[in-house]
Amino acid sequence: MIRAWNAGSQRPTHAAAATVRHRFVLRRLANHRGGRTGMMLLAVLAVATVLGPLLVPYDPNWPNYAEALQAPSVAHPLGTDASGRDVLSRLLDGAHRSLGAAVAVLACLFSVALLLGTTAALAGGLVDTVVMRCADVMMALPGLVLAFAVLGLLGPGLVNLLVAFVIADWAYYARLARAYALNARSREDVIAARLAGIPGYRIVLSHILPAVASPLGVVASLGLGGMISAISGFSFLGLGVQPPHAEWGAMLAEARMVFSVAPWLLLTPACAITIAVAAANLLGNALRDVLEPGAGP
């Protein structure tokens, strides 16, 4: 009875500790110069992504050839493209594809890696061998080549592009998750919980998964900038978002044909990609410094 009461009494303690830790992390990020800058830039991009399409007066996909290639003006602050579409409207409309797609890919990679890596580490034996050998095979293949192969099978499109990135990168994150889980399994708090008779599933949920998720989340955040660039690069090649929908990489591809007469069409999405990648890298580096002190170069 005493053991059961002690196990049950730990629930509010774990919840309170998690809350305090989250506040500590946010406070450290707010005090970190790079983290503060990254959070501010990403907050501006997030607000523009969510509210921007609701505020612009133009349909981002509807052409108006009578106003094609107009320079920036009061009516069109960022000008119009070769089809007469408002560039600001398309920039804001494409933000949720460029940024949202990168976040979605990393969220999928994080979830798959957390599940497979932790399961392999805790189950061991045949399960661990099968998962890790599959990961070895995937990591032996060049990521870009594998992504191109998947797109060749599935065809171009944003959803297919996201699937290709998940297939190409899951093994790397799964191996990291397995290593973190193996390390967490031998920690003192996990051993103490086992000796106290706490059920295995509660040890996994309360001790091991948080210990794996924290460093894995840092690694995923460090990859956000690269993922934004990769999605924009594939869309630039015509393998991602398809016309007439807007995406920053696709906007670059459309603008390169008329750069000599309308340079603003190229500079606008290029600046947006640069700011998004810089903000993601600043926030990722700040998270690494806050959660893993001494891990930086």
JODAZI-V626215 format. One record per residue. N is the residue number from 1. D_CENTER is the distance of its C-alpha to the mean C-alpha in Angstrom with 1 decimal. Layout:
BEGIN
[[N & D_CENTER] [N & D_CENTER]]
END
This chain:
BEGIN
[[1 & 45.4] [2 & 44.6] [3 & 41.7] [4 & 40.4] [5 & 40.7] [6 & 38.9] [7 & 36.0] [8 & 35.7] [9 & 36.1] [10 & 32.9] [11 & 30.6] [12 & 31.0] [13 & 30.8] [14 & 27.4] [15 & 26.1] [16 & 27.7] [17 & 26.3] [18 & 22.7] [19 & 23.4] [20 & 24.9] [21 & 22.2] [22 & 19.5] [23 & 22.0] [24 & 22.6] [25 & 19.0] [26 & 18.7] [27 & 22.1] [28 & 21.3] [29 & 18.2] [30 & 20.6] [31 & 23.2] [32 & 21.0] [33 & 21.6] [34 & 18.3] [35 & 16.3] [36 & 18.5] [37 & 18.1] [38 & 14.3] [39 & 14.4] [40 & 17.1] [41 & 15.5] [42 & 12.3] [43 & 14.8] [44 & 16.9] [45 & 14.2] [46 & 13.3] [47 & 17.1] [48 & 17.8] [49 & 15.3] [50 & 16.9] [51 & 20.5] [52 & 21.0] [53 & 21.8] [54 & 24.2] [55 & 26.1] [56 & 26.7] [57 & 30.0] [58 & 29.3] [59 & 27.9] [60 & 25.1] [61 & 26.3] [62 & 30.1] [63 & 32.0] [64 & 34.9] [65 & 36.6] [66 & 39.2] [67 & 36.7] [68 & 35.0] [69 & 33.9] [70 & 34.9] [71 & 34.2] [72 & 32.3] [73 & 34.6] [74 & 35.0] [75 & 34.4] [76 & 31.5] [77 & 29.9] [78 & 27.8] [79 & 30.4] [80 & 30.3] [81 & 29.3] [82 & 31.8] [83 & 31.9] [84 & 32.5] [85 & 29.2] [86 & 28.1] [87 & 25.4] [88 & 24.1] [89 & 23.8] [90 & 21.9] [91 & 19.6] [92 & 18.7] [93 & 18.7] [94 & 16.3] [95 & 13.7] [96 & 12.4] [97 & 12.1] [98 & 10.6] [99 & 8.0] [100 & 8.0] [101 & 7.7] [102 & 4.6] [103 & 3.1] [104 & 6.0] [105 & 5.9] [106 & 3.8] [107 & 6.0] [108 & 8.7] [109 & 8.7] [110 & 8.9] [111 & 11.6] [112 & 13.4] [113 & 13.6] [114 & 14.8] [115 & 17.3] [116 & 18.7] [117 & 18.7] [118 & 20.3] [119 & 22.7] [120 & 23.7] [121 & 24.4] [122 & 26.4] [123 & 28.2] [124 & 29.2] [125 & 31.9] [126 & 31.4] [127 & 28.0] [128 & 26.6] [129 & 28.4] [130 & 27.2] [131 & 23.5] [132 & 23.6] [133 & 25.8] [134 & 23.5] [135 & 20.7] [136 & 23.2] [137 & 24.0] [138 & 20.5] [139 & 19.9] [140 & 23.3] [141 & 22.1] [142 & 20.5] [143 & 16.9] [144 & 17.5] [145 & 20.8] [146 & 19.5] [147 & 17.0] [148 & 20.0] [149 & 22.1] [150 & 20.0] [151 & 20.0] [152 & 23.7] [153 & 24.3] [154 & 22.3] [155 & 22.8] [156 & 20.7] [157 & 18.5] [158 & 15.0] [159 & 15.0] [160 & 16.5] [161 & 14.1] [162 & 11.2] [163 & 13.7] [164 & 14.6] [165 & 11.4] [166 & 11.2] [167 & 14.9] [168 & 14.7] [169 & 12.3] [170 & 13.0] [171 & 16.1] [172 & 14.9] [173 & 12.7] [174 & 15.7] [175 & 18.1] [176 & 16.5] [177 & 16.5] [178 & 20.1] [179 & 21.1] [180 & 19.9] [181 & 21.6] [182 & 24.8] [183 & 24.9] [184 & 24.4] [185 & 27.1] [186 & 29.7] [187 & 29.0] [188 & 32.0] [189 & 30.6] [190 & 29.8] [191 & 33.3] [192 & 34.9] [193 & 33.3] [194 & 34.7] [195 & 38.1] [196 & 38.1] [197 & 37.8] [198 & 34.5] [199 & 33.4] [200 & 30.9] [201 & 28.3] [202 & 28.4] [203 & 28.0] [204 & 24.9] [205 & 23.4] [206 & 24.6] [207 & 24.5] [208 & 22.7] [209 & 19.4] [210 & 18.8] [211 & 19.8] [212 & 17.3] [213 & 14.3] [214 & 14.7] [215 & 14.6] [216 & 12.0] [217 & 9.6] [218 & 10.8] [219 & 10.2] [220 & 6.5] [221 & 6.4] [222 & 8.7] [223 & 6.9] [224 & 4.5] [225 & 8.0] [226 & 9.2] [227 & 6.9] [228 & 8.0] [229 & 11.4] [230 & 11.5] [231 & 11.0] [232 & 13.5] [233 & 15.7] [234 & 16.1] [235 & 16.9] [236 & 19.3] [237 & 21.0] [238 & 21.4] [239 & 19.3] [240 & 16.6] [241 & 17.5] [242 & 21.3] [243 & 23.9] [244 & 24.8] [245 & 21.3] [246 & 19.6] [247 & 16.5] [248 & 16.4] [249 & 16.8] [250 & 19.5] [251 & 21.1] [252 & 21.5] [253 & 23.2] [254 & 25.5] [255 & 26.4] [256 & 27.5] [257 & 30.6] [258 & 31.9] [259 & 30.8] [260 & 34.4] [261 & 35.4] [262 & 32.2] [263 & 30.1] [264 & 28.2] [265 & 26.4] [266 & 24.7] [267 & 24.2] [268 & 22.5] [269 & 19.3] [270 & 19.4] [271 & 19.5] [272 & 16.6] [273 & 14.3] [274 & 15.8] [275 & 15.4] [276 & 11.7] [277 & 11.1] [278 & 13.7] [279 & 12.4] [280 & 9.0] [281 & 11.3] [282 & 13.8] [283 & 11.8] [284 & 10.5] [285 & 14.1] [286 & 15.5] [287 & 13.8] [288 & 15.2] [289 & 18.5] [290 & 18.7] [291 & 17.9] [292 & 19.3] [293 & 22.2] [294 & 23.7] [295 & 20.8] [296 & 20.4] [297 & 22.7]]
END
